[in-house]
């Protein structure tokens, strides 16, 4: 996927499950994204400074720093306050979505993730 200047979009994928991180990362790369992967929120914050993503897709339930705290910290930093974030989780109770949106998530997708739906959501976010 490309930005309005025809450049490949940089996406930070934050997922603690190795298989899901690999599968999502591979699929996103196949669809034209430049992907950097992080295993938790703390690692993601480090990646943001060096990789400069244009989009973040983050799981919510992770060790060390969960996705909600990651979103809060991104929103609290003036340099990343407007960075688009899509939260993903296996929790379909509605509580996770409320917490993610309250923290500042731009969108929310439940697992198992339907790739066309995720791609549509990513395309809908202005970057």
C-alpha positions as CSV (number, residue, x, y, z in Angstrom):
1,X,0.0,0.0,0.0
2,X,1.2,3.5,-0.8
3,X,0.8,7.0,0.5
4,X,-0.4,9.9,-1.6
5,X,3.2,10.4,-2.9
6,X,3.4,6.8,-4.2
7,X,5.8,5.7,-1.4
8,X,5.3,2.4,0.4
9,X,3.6,2.8,3.7
10,X,5.6,1.9,6.8
11,X,3.5,-0.1,9.3
12,X,4.5,-1.2,12.8
13,X,3.0,-4.5,13.7
14,X,2.9,-5.2,17.4
15,X,2.0,-8.8,18.3
16,X,3.4,-11.1,21.0
17,X,2.4,-14.4,19.4
18,X,5.3,-15.4,17.1
19,X,3.1,-17.3,14.6
20,X,0.6,-14.5,14.3
21,X,3.3,-11.9,14.0
22,X,5.0,-13.8,11.2
23,X,1.7,-14.5,9.4
24,X,0.3,-11.0,9.7
25,X,3.7,-9.5,8.8
26,X,4.1,-11.7,5.7
27,X,0.6,-11.0,4.5
28,X,0.9,-7.2,5.0
29,X,4.2,-7.3,3.1
30,X,2.6,-9.2,0.3
31,X,0.0,-6.3,0.1
32,X,2.7,-3.7,-0.3
33,X,3.4,-2.5,3.2
34,X,6.9,-2.0,4.6
35,X,6.5,-3.8,8.0
36,X,8.5,-3.7,11.2
37,X,7.6,-6.1,13.9
38,X,7.6,-5.7,17.7
39,X,6.7,-8.2,20.4
40,X,5.3,-5.8,23.0
41,X,4.5,-2.2,23.7
42,X,7.9,-1.3,25.1
43,X,9.7,-2.7,22.0
44,X,7.1,-0.9,19.8
45,X,8.0,2.5,21.4
46,X,11.6,1.9,20.6
47,X,10.7,1.0,17.0
48,X,8.6,4.1,16.6
49,X,11.7,6.3,17.1
50,X,13.8,4.5,14.5
51,X,11.3,3.2,12.0
52,X,9.0,6.2,11.9
53,X,5.8,4.2,11.0
54,X,2.9,5.8,9.3
55,X,0.4,3.2,10.8
56,X,0.4,1.0,13.9
57,X,-1.4,-2.3,14.2
58,X,-1.2,-3.5,17.8
59,X,-2.5,-6.4,19.8
60,X,-4.0,-5.4,23.1
61,X,-3.1,-8.4,25.3
62,X,0.7,-8.5,25.5
63,X,3.3,-9.0,28.3
64,X,5.6,-6.2,29.5
65,X,3.4,-3.4,28.1
66,X,0.0,-4.1,26.6
67,X,-1.6,-2.4,23.6
68,X,-3.8,0.0,25.6
69,X,-0.7,1.4,27.4
70,X,1.1,1.6,24.1
71,X,-1.7,3.6,22.6
72,X,-1.8,5.9,25.7
73,X,1.9,6.6,25.4
74,X,1.7,7.3,21.7
75,X,-1.1,9.8,22.2
76,X,0.7,11.5,25.1
77,X,3.8,12.2,22.9
78,X,3.4,15.2,20.6
79,X,5.5,13.5,17.9
80,X,3.2,10.4,17.7
81,X,-0.1,11.9,19.0
82,X,-1.7,11.7,15.6
83,X,-0.2,8.4,14.5
84,X,-3.0,6.1,13.3
85,X,-3.5,3.0,15.4
86,X,-5.6,-0.1,14.8
87,X,-6.1,-2.3,17.8
88,X,-6.6,-6.0,17.5
89,X,-7.6,-8.6,20.1
90,X,-9.2,-12.0,20.5
91,X,-11.5,-10.5,23.2
92,X,-14.9,-10.0,21.7
93,X,-16.6,-8.9,24.9
94,X,-16.7,-5.2,24.0
95,X,-14.6,-4.2,27.0
96,X,-11.3,-4.3,25.1
97,X,-12.8,-2.1,22.3
98,X,-14.0,0.4,24.9
99,X,-10.6,0.5,26.6
100,X,-8.7,0.8,23.2
101,X,-10.9,3.6,22.0
102,X,-10.7,5.4,25.3
103,X,-6.9,5.2,25.0
104,X,-7.1,6.7,21.5
105,X,-7.3,3.8,19.0
106,X,-8.5,4.9,15.6
107,X,-10.1,1.5,14.8
108,X,-10.6,-1.9,16.3
109,X,-10.6,-5.4,14.8
110,X,-11.3,-8.7,16.5
111,X,-9.4,-11.9,16.0
112,X,-9.6,-14.1,14.1
113,X,-8.7,-11.4,11.6
114,X,-10.3,-11.4,8.2
115,X,-7.5,-10.1,6.0
116,X,-9.7,-8.2,3.5
117,X,-11.4,-6.5,6.4
118,X,-8.1,-5.4,7.9
119,X,-6.8,-4.2,4.6
120,X,-10.1,-2.2,4.1
121,X,-9.6,-0.6,7.5
122,X,-6.0,0.2,6.8
123,X,-6.9,1.8,3.5
124,X,-9.6,3.9,5.2
125,X,-7.2,5.6,7.5
126,X,-5.8,8.8,6.1
127,X,-2.0,9.0,6.2
